[in-house]
Amino acid sequence: MGFLQAAASDLPNIVLILADDMGWSDLGCYGGEVQTPNIDRLAAEGIRFTQAYNTSKCFPSRAALLTGLYAQQCGYAETFTRPLRHAMTLGEVLQAAGYKTYWSGKHHGVDNPEERGFDRYYGLRDGASNHFNPGERRVGEPEPAKKAGRPPRVWQMDGRTLTPYTPDDPAFYTTDAFTDKALEWLEKHPVKDQPFFLYLAYTAPHDPLMAWPADIARYAGRYDGGYAAIREARLERQVAMGLVDKATPIPEPSHRNWDQLSVAQRLEEARRMEVYAAM
């Protein structure tokens, strides 16, 4: 029986999670020092790829993942300002197979996900935003940081497009909001009647570097040793894991010499890495 003809009860539920601008070696299961226990467990109990590729840029990588085509084939090699073309999305394919389809998180495109195979969509239809408040200043708070000269970020919630989107909740944070919406959908999903496909596309750890103070505190002092020390420790773990052969030539570092930075610069750079890890 072909996939599209399979009975709904025979089809697996599918969850596809995407992180944005994350180095592959940041994850614990790939040798990183960042604490990612849940992802590490998925890797230990499933499959961990040792060869994988992206376009080194956000929107073409997302388009390729969503369509299974090269970005040049679906019109996203150079810009995200035109609709996807010559392609079906994963949502469209799985809808045709009887799936309920959900997408929570970042899009970075102009297509309306609910017109491209997704029953529900909630998220950022833009490149990046302030993680705590992507919209206008809220009463009692300072003006939220945003990129100068850029128009308000586009958000969409079940068909409603909001430009800008100013959350009412003072505890709003994009990663939490995307997760909460996905969980809300799954809790209401009719488990036995229809399989689901959930595409959970986070913006983090894409800039701006913003995280909850409690999460940042978990990495206090972790990066005080500098770039080279972190790099060497990761490589050592990767060799021990069998991910990298000991004889593999390692590229020359592009970062500055840590010892030549001022004390203030080292503190600032260590703080950046702490926030990134917290994200």
Phi, psi and omega in degrees: 000130179289163183301317183288342180259358183293148176293146182304324182292342181267353186267138180281151168288147184231129174237121179245116183250131181234132173255156189245126177061035180258132175290138185299328183276003177290329184290144178302322182287355175241020174099359183284159178268352178290139184279106180230062188297324182289318176294321179299322179293318176302318180294318182293326183263358182231231182238135176244116182286144176248355173222114178209153188222152169221185185269003184064018176212150191296293193295323176291327177296318180294318179296320180294319179295320185286334185247341185078012181243160170296150181301327179296330182281329184255010173086015184243024180286327187240338184208154176252013187268004177237155179296154171302143182226158177052036186207152166251144177274164174303323179298317181295318179295315184284329172300317180296336179270004176099010182276149164273129189242132182232142176223117177238125177128207187280145176244304184061054177198175182259345178296142172279114182306329181284354172253001180234041169100007182244126180292324180226139174219137175217123176161195184265114176265051186206180186284317180194165178203168170301127185287333182267327178205099181281001186244226185269167181298136176263154182302131178083004181237157176287169177299128181291141180295140178205161180290130182293140175078004180257143179293164178303147182285144183268126175239153177224139181223102178047054175094340179270125177261127183239120179222096005270175173248120178246104182296141175286328185286118179292347178263016179296138173208131191307312182300316179294318183295317179295319179294314182299319180294318178298317179295322178300315179297314184292327178295333180265355184289135177288093192308313189276341190271332188207132176289157179236154171238120178246120173256110184250098190251099182282154170276321181297146003266031175304146177297158006287145181287106182215132178209164177292139181306321181296325178287322178297320183299334180294342183248015180303124178082352185297330186248015182293341180284345175099174186302309187297319181297318178295316181298313182294322180293320177297314181300318179299317178292322180294321176296316180296327179282347183084011180282327182230132177287141183301332182271358182294127178293135181256133181300154175295139180294147178258355182280165178286159177289120184302321183291342180268357176278152176287167178301317180297319179294320179295319178297318181294316181293320177297321178295319178302315182292325176297317180292317178301314179298320179296325179294000000 
